[in-house]
Amino acid sequence: MIRRDMPSVLAIEQNCFEFAWTEEDFIRCLRQRNCIGMVAEKDDEIVGFMIYELHKNRLHILNFAVHPDQRRHGVGNSMCSKLFGKLSHERRNRIMLEVRETNLDAQLFFKNLGFRAISVLRDFYDDTVEDAYLMQYRYHPSASEIAQPGNRISRMAG
């Protein structure tokens, strides 16, 4: 996501959410060192975006949207696949996100990708008294990944 993507991202945000982020919200977030913005393009047009944070042992999705006209065409799956590719057995091994209790489409989308609701966050949002589900995706390493030593010290000792 770069600066010139912002008008398209904001249009998708406004189209998808009743309580949309402002341009200032996006900029404030993206100025943080651990915050990454990703866009999905189709025919040189932005059709979706994701904002996520990098943490020591996890990724945290802060905002995720696909233009309504482009849903169920693999855009969201593609963006999530990119994120899954950043997970590993040794370091970042899970993805977290919060989903509004009324956003059933998002709950089902993430559930179908392997996310699980692990808790309810009461009165989570500033704009409403709505609760959120904290959802998590855990990385499942292959047997060969588990068998391989994870760092230089392990290799020397093993």
C-alpha positions as CSV (number, residue, x, y, z in Angstrom):
1,M,0.0,0.0,0.0
2,I,1.4,3.4,-1.0
3,R,0.1,6.9,-0.6
4,R,-1.5,7.0,-4.1
5,D,-3.6,3.9,-3.1
6,M,-5.4,5.8,-0.4
7,P,-8.4,7.2,-2.4
8,S,-9.2,3.7,-3.5
9,V,-8.6,2.2,-0.1
10,L,-10.8,4.8,1.5
11,A,-13.6,4.2,-1.0
12,I,-13.6,0.5,-0.2
13,E,-13.5,1.2,3.5
14,Q,-16.5,3.6,3.2
15,N,-18.3,1.1,1.1
16,C,-17.7,-1.8,3.5
17,F,-18.1,-0.4,7.0
18,E,-20.6,1.6,8.9
19,F,-17.9,2.8,11.2
20,A,-15.1,3.4,8.7
21,W,-11.5,4.4,9.4
22,T,-10.6,7.9,8.3
23,E,-7.5,8.7,6.2
24,E,-5.9,10.0,9.4
25,D,-6.6,6.5,11.0
26,F,-4.8,4.8,8.1
27,I,-1.9,7.2,8.1
28,R,-1.4,7.1,11.9
29,C,-1.4,3.3,11.8
30,L,0.9,3.0,8.7
31,R,3.5,5.4,10.3
32,Q,4.2,2.8,13.0
33,R,7.2,0.7,12.3
34,N,5.5,-2.6,12.8
35,C,2.4,-1.8,10.7
36,I,2.1,-3.0,7.1
37,G,-0.5,-2.2,4.4
38,M,-1.3,-4.5,1.5
39,V,-3.5,-4.0,-1.4
40,A,-5.1,-6.5,-3.9
41,E,-5.3,-5.4,-7.5
42,K,-7.4,-6.6,-10.4
43,D,-6.8,-5.1,-13.8
44,D,-4.8,-2.3,-12.2
45,E,-7.6,-1.4,-9.9
46,I,-7.5,-1.8,-6.1
47,V,-10.2,-4.3,-5.1
48,G,-9.2,-5.0,-1.5
49,F,-6.7,-4.2,1.3
50,M,-5.3,-5.4,4.5
51,I,-3.6,-3.6,7.4
52,Y,-1.7,-5.8,9.8
53,E,0.9,-5.5,12.6
54,L,4.1,-7.5,13.0
55,H,4.7,-8.7,16.6
56,K,7.4,-10.9,17.9
57,N,5.4,-14.2,17.7
58,R,2.2,-13.2,15.9
59,L,0.6,-11.1,13.2
60,H,-2.4,-9.0,14.0
61,I,-4.9,-8.0,11.3
62,L,-6.3,-4.5,12.1
63,N,-8.3,-3.9,9.0
64,F,-9.4,-6.0,6.1
65,A,-11.8,-5.4,3.3
66,V,-12.7,-6.5,-0.2
67,H,-14.9,-4.4,-2.5
68,P,-18.4,-5.9,-2.4
69,D,-18.4,-6.3,-6.2
70,Q,-15.2,-8.4,-5.9
71,R,-16.2,-10.7,-3.0
72,R,-16.3,-14.5,-3.6
73,H,-13.7,-14.2,-6.4
74,G,-10.6,-15.2,-4.3
75,V,-9.4,-11.7,-3.4
76,G,-9.6,-12.2,0.3
77,N,-8.2,-15.7,0.1
78,S,-5.3,-14.4,-1.9
79,M,-4.5,-11.7,0.6
80,C,-4.7,-14.2,3.5
81,S,-2.5,-16.7,1.7
82,K,0.2,-14.0,1.5
83,L,-0.1,-13.5,5.2
84,F,0.0,-17.3,5.9
85,G,3.2,-17.4,4.0
86,K,4.8,-15.1,6.6
87,L,4.2,-17.6,9.4
88,S,6.7,-20.1,10.6
89,H,7.2,-22.8,13.3
90,E,10.1,-20.9,14.8
91,R,8.9,-17.3,14.9
92,R,5.5,-15.8,14.1
93,N,3.2,-18.8,14.4
94,R,-0.3,-17.2,14.6
95,I,-2.5,-14.5,13.2
96,M,-5.0,-12.7,15.4
97,L,-7.9,-10.4,14.6
98,E,-11.1,-9.0,16.1
99,V,-14.4,-9.3,14.2
100,R,-17.6,-7.5,15.2
101,E,-20.3,-9.8,16.6
102,T,-22.7,-8.6,13.9
103,N,-20.3,-9.2,11.0
104,L,-21.3,-12.8,10.2
105,D,-19.8,-12.7,6.7
106,A,-16.4,-11.9,8.1
107,Q,-16.7,-14.5,10.8
108,L,-17.6,-17.2,8.3
109,F,-14.9,-16.1,5.9
110,F,-12.2,-16.3,8.5
111,K,-13.6,-19.6,10.0
112,N,-13.4,-21.2,6.5
113,L,-9.8,-20.3,6.4
114,G,-9.0,-22.0,9.6
115,F,-9.4,-19.2,12.1
116,R,-11.2,-20.0,15.4
117,A,-12.9,-17.7,17.8
118,I,-11.0,-17.9,21.1
119,S,-12.7,-15.3,23.2
120,V,-15.4,-12.6,23.3
121,L,-14.2,-9.0,23.9
122,R,-17.0,-7.2,25.7
123,D,-17.8,-3.7,24.6
124,F,-14.7,-3.7,22.4
125,Y,-15.5,-0.8,20.0
126,D,-15.3,2.9,20.7
127,D,-18.2,3.7,18.3
128,T,-20.8,1.2,19.6
129,V,-21.4,-1.1,22.6
130,E,-20.9,-4.0,20.3
131,D,-18.7,-7.0,21.3
132,A,-16.0,-8.5,19.2
133,Y,-14.8,-12.1,18.7
134,L,-11.1,-12.5,19.0
135,M,-10.2,-14.9,16.3
136,Q,-6.9,-16.8,15.8
137,Y,-5.2,-18.8,13.1
138,R,-2.4,-21.1,14.3
139,Y,0.4,-22.2,12.0
140,H,0.7,-26.0,11.8
141,P,4.3,-27.0,10.9
142,S,5.1,-30.1,8.8
143,A,6.8,-33.0,10.5
144,S,10.1,-32.2,8.7
145,E,9.9,-28.6,9.9
146,I,9.5,-29.8,13.5
147,A,12.4,-32.2,13.1
148,Q,14.8,-29.6,11.8
149,P,16.7,-27.6,14.5
150,G,15.5,-24.0,14.7
151,N,18.7,-22.1,15.3
152,R,22.5,-22.2,15.1
153,I,22.9,-23.3,18.7
154,S,20.4,-26.2,18.2
155,R,22.3,-27.3,15.1
156,M,25.6,-27.3,17.0
157,A,24.2,-29.3,19.9
158,G,22.2,-31.7,17.8
